[in-house]
């Protein structure tokens, strides 16, 4: 046995000693596939040994309370990873046909874990009867598609258990939002498939890259898509009434700051704030001045209310409808955000005297609105309503035509 393991170590040493930079692309690809197969086979070998070690209580004899604790201590691994190894050993014992496929390198440990998780409460004799056909499916499909195949098999073969499993997943759903010490908000959670499905579909639709100008990472696009979902919900005016009114973001603006937002950034006046006291930057205030999405509350130095209204001259419903029909959504080339997920941006900013009319308004998604007010990008529109977005260095620009349903008639 020592010689076998010594030979294994020497073989691994030989693989690691190869200068991969000198390998041709075809050789690299072939070796990756060979290594993947052998890693799977080693997973099976390790799982079998861990299970035998557990059954003999060898970890206890070595001074540890469980095989998982032994793995943590002796391999310097995490509790989670030790639990995964232990579970794989138990699953291989319970699902011998799948274990053999893993030992052959035909499937991955993820495939085996999928079937193990779905069948641990089921009749073992029926599972054993269908294990070969399920293993054949594992050879054909990746773990995600295999999970769907297994779910369908459970739904047909054990409908009552499928119902209980679905309810158990639903009851286990949760989402937590926690504000961090620096004001960022942490979101964590776990959703059952039926609850997650509409959210995933909506996020996938809203998180696509918004044209060539979009340099956000995928996680950043996901975050913005989540905010877009909230904006769309607020725009539909269908949210429940709380405290006697529709949900509204209120911005408190000192009178002198509203008159001269530029001095706000220089520290001359108290900043505009959200209702909870969080201050807005000048660019954030400028962005809210563009559209009537936020309610404003103007106060004097003593904190007394001077005016309660809109941060902009309220864009009439008919004008916004016309913008929807002309622009059809965000006007930046390559961006497909729908009209109901956009702001009406004043091309000549409202606080600089820009009028609230159709020749000075253009629909922009929140991301491109942010680029203009915060990142120094500029936007122009000609008399044919062709819109051009230009980067701060003036080296990149994109022009788009109106894409709303009535643009051909304009």
ABEGO torsion letter per residue (X at the ends): XAAAAAAAAAAAAAAAABBAAABBAAAAAAAAAAAAAAAAAAAAAAAAAAAAAAAAGAAAAAGBABAAAAAAAAAGBBAAAAAAAAAAAAAAAABAAAAAAAAAGABBAAAAAAAAAAAAABBAAAAAAAAAAAAAAAAABBAAAAAAAAAAAAAAABAAAAAAAAAAAAAABBBBBBBBAAGBBBBBEBBBAAAAAAAAAAAAAAABBBEAABABBAAAAAAAAAAAAAAAAAAAGABBBBGGBBBBBBBBBBAAAAABAAAAAAGABBBBBBAAGBBBBAAAAAAAAABAABBBBBBBAAGBBABBBBABBBBBAAAAAAAAAAAGEBABBGBABBAAABBBBBABBAAAGBBBBAAABBBBBAAAAAAAAAAGBBBBBBAAGBBBBBBAAGABBBBBBBABAAAAAX
